[in-house]
């Protein structure tokens, strides 16, 4: 058993009621209600090795947060098996939560009215962290997140970025081997985001901390995670490396040419007739984009032929961004075409 | 144990975070006791005693009832309800402690703080103005101490139950308000139980409410003596144990069907 997280056929169903319409319906709802079973997470299986940083992505309502809540022992699964660090989160909750750290980007775990350091002190007691461990470990955390000047301020006086850094520090007081981050960078500016990313990388390197991250900001995932798990309507639709996702969904490259004189499609097709190229007009007659497969030979040949036959002012090679890839997947489904 | 003591300390800090709240608290306690003093002296008129209680005993009863209330009263039902409504209970569940125990400790911290920093100064102010009769018997003080501790446990247990109900009905403002009125009325805070008609008195013996306020106040104003004190304390202890059962049942059910509201 050398996986950090082992999940098998995990399912969570919610019973929700739907309100009837109108006043008459509202009165009927007082007596009987229409219940609907909604399957938020639909038999997912997952294995995460120690020290991995995995990105957990999906649309709003895809079941990301529900999964995280089941993995952290907050929600009881309807069915399925969860084994984290060799423990069942629901059966041994109090023992289990000592080995994880959790940050919910949308809610605070610090005490609103008191200074940050008092919250830290309470958490230190709650997690039973010794003075030496706390000092040596937290010194690094406080330094890296640059929160030393914030410690004596009450939480309600901190800005969102400041608070988020303190939240992250609070989740790490007991130096857990596993860290869950549920949208940690929501609403933060670029500088704070970068700082948090740097910090997570450092943490992963130094303590081999396993990190599971959900986010809507794909640049977080690109910066941190090699592996992504994509969720749609409660099901895992992709589980693998980010680079593989990019190659199989990247759909080739685009080369944008800026010509000196106006060109027509026929002219361009004639000059690159040996290759498989799809030309698209740009913003004016001088600009055209060539869509080619992602192959170095083809790209250089196309460029060579175009440059040999036409005078160009500028040329750019564009790669499909991860965001575009993800959008394509959501729009078309994982099954290609 | 350390974490629970730390929680009491945190609660002290939270109570001190807003200074105005603190000062106005003392004044509110004094005003409450004064209002009841005037009300009761009007009711007594010139009479020596009603139902075996003299005016001074009555005033002491009321003053002590409010002092005890400062200790046993807490808002954890409201806190639990808010945490559930806002989904904050998720954060509580990722911490290595028992949610209800921690809430109880927070309530204890609040109680101790109010007793020593609201009630005692308030009581001092009141005793300068009105005639109160405090017992010089250390045993009475001891029994009173035990009794308000048990009152605290019973009241907190009722609050926990009310709070946990939010898991099932999502919005229980009505229930909390009803609970508050029931406790104020049936616990003997506003009116000693011995003033109720006989049938109501025997009915109340089947509920835990009178053990919250009536018992400690009667012990302190020496309305109970000898064997009566021991019986009352035993009944309080019994209720403390009895109420553990429904709390445990509700908690297990609540955990199973917990829904985190708001994402």
HADDOCK unambig.tbl for C-alpha pairs under 7 A between the chains (distance, minus, plus):
assign (segid A and resid 65 and name CA) (segid B and resid 263 and name CA) 6.98 0.50 0.50
assign (segid A and resid 72 and name CA) (segid B and resid 94 and name CA) 6.69 0.50 0.50
assign (segid A and resid 74 and name CA) (segid B and resid 90 and name CA) 6.14 0.50 0.50
assign (segid A and resid 74 and name CA) (segid B and resid 93 and name CA) 5.69 0.50 0.50
assign (segid A and resid 74 and name CA) (segid B and resid 94 and name CA) 6.83 0.50 0.50
assign (segid A and resid 75 and name CA) (segid B and resid 258 and name CA) 6.48 0.50 0.50
assign (segid A and resid 76 and name CA) (segid B and resid 256 and name CA) 6.10 0.50 0.50
assign (segid A and resid 94 and name CA) (segid B and resid 96 and name CA) 4.33 0.50 0.50
assign (segid A and resid 94 and name CA) (segid B and resid 97 and name CA) 6.01 0.50 0.50
assign (segid A and resid 95 and name CA) (segid B and resid 96 and name CA) 6.62 0.50 0.50
assign (segid A and resid 97 and name CA) (segid B and resid 94 and name CA) 5.68 0.50 0.50
assign (segid A and resid 97 and name CA) (segid B and resid 95 and name CA) 6.04 0.50 0.50
assign (segid A and resid 97 and name CA) (segid B and resid 96 and name CA) 5.62 0.50 0.50
assign (segid A and resid 98 and name CA) (segid B and resid 96 and name CA) 5.89 0.50 0.50
assign (segid A and resid 109 and name CA) (segid B and resid 91 and name CA) 6.00 0.50 0.50
assign (segid A and resid 113 and name CA) (segid B and resid 14 and name CA) 6.12 0.50 0.50
assign (segid A and resid 113 and name CA) (segid B and resid 17 and name CA) 6.50 0.50 0.50
assign (segid A and resid 114 and name CA) (segid B and resid 13 and name CA) 6.85 0.50 0.50
assign (segid A and resid 114 and name CA) (segid B and resid 14 and name CA) 6.28 0.50 0.50
assign (segid A and resid 122 and name CA) (segid B and resid 3 and name CA) 6.78 0.50 0.50
assign (segid A and resid 122 and name CA) (segid B and resid 6 and name CA) 5.90 0.50 0.50
assign (segid A and resid 122 and name CA) (segid B and resid 7 and name CA) 6.87 0.50 0.50
assign (segid A and resid 125 and name CA) (segid B and resid 2 and name CA) 6.18 0.50 0.50
assign (segid A and resid 125 and name CA) (segid B and resid 3 and name CA) 4.89 0.50 0.50
assign (segid A and resid 126 and name CA) (segid B and resid 3 and name CA) 4.82 0.50 0.50
assign (segid A and resid 126 and name CA) (segid B and resid 96 and name CA) 6.85 0.50 0.50
assign (segid A and resid 127 and name CA) (segid B and resid 96 and name CA) 6.82 0.50 0.50
